[in-house]
Amino acid sequence: SILASLHNEKVLEGDRAALQDTNDRSLANMQRGGSYSVVPRVPGGEILPEQLIVLGEVAKKYDLYSKITGAQRVDLFGAAKADLPSIWADLGKVGFESGHAYGKALRTVKSCVGSS
């Protein structure tokens, strides 16, 4: 819920957890067939080599299909709901957080490569 994220606090803590729908609570998009897609946040398209490596390792470990979306994000498809906490734990170790690709929230900001 966009209202739960007004104060830039963790949306699943405290009384805000009850405001979230299924995708918000799972930090993933429910897909046809009951699997989920996981979309880590990649601010400004900047991603560290360690993060790319972990994305590949997570995709292999959980047998996920991966693609770069039109919004310049990496989407990992085919996750089982039971695996989502472990997937996010693995991604979180290198600084990934949810890209909120499922919520009523600001999703994409196009950015310039810059000169530095």
ZIWOUR-V622056 format. One line per field, one symbol per residue. ss: DSSP state (h for helix, s for strand, l for the rest). phi: phi as a letter, one per 30 degrees, with the letter a starting at -180 (. if undefined). psi: psi as a letter, one per 20 degrees, with the letter a starting at -180 (. if undefined). A space follows every 50 residues. Layout:
ss->???
phi->???
psi->???
This chain:
ss->lhhhhllllllllhhhhhhllhhhhhllsslhhhlsssssllhhhlllhh hhhhhhhhhhhlllsssslllllsssssslhhhhhhhhhhhhlllllsll llllllllllllllll
phi->.dddcdchcddcciddedddceddddhacdceijdbccbddbdiidbded ddddedddddechcdbacddcicccccjddeddedddddddddcjdbddh dccdadcbbdbddibc
psi->phhijhjlrpijqbihhiiqaghghikrpprqiirqqpnqpnpjjppqhh hgghgggggggjlqpqqprijkrppoqjpqhhighhghgghhhjjqrpjl iirmrpgpopqqhaj.
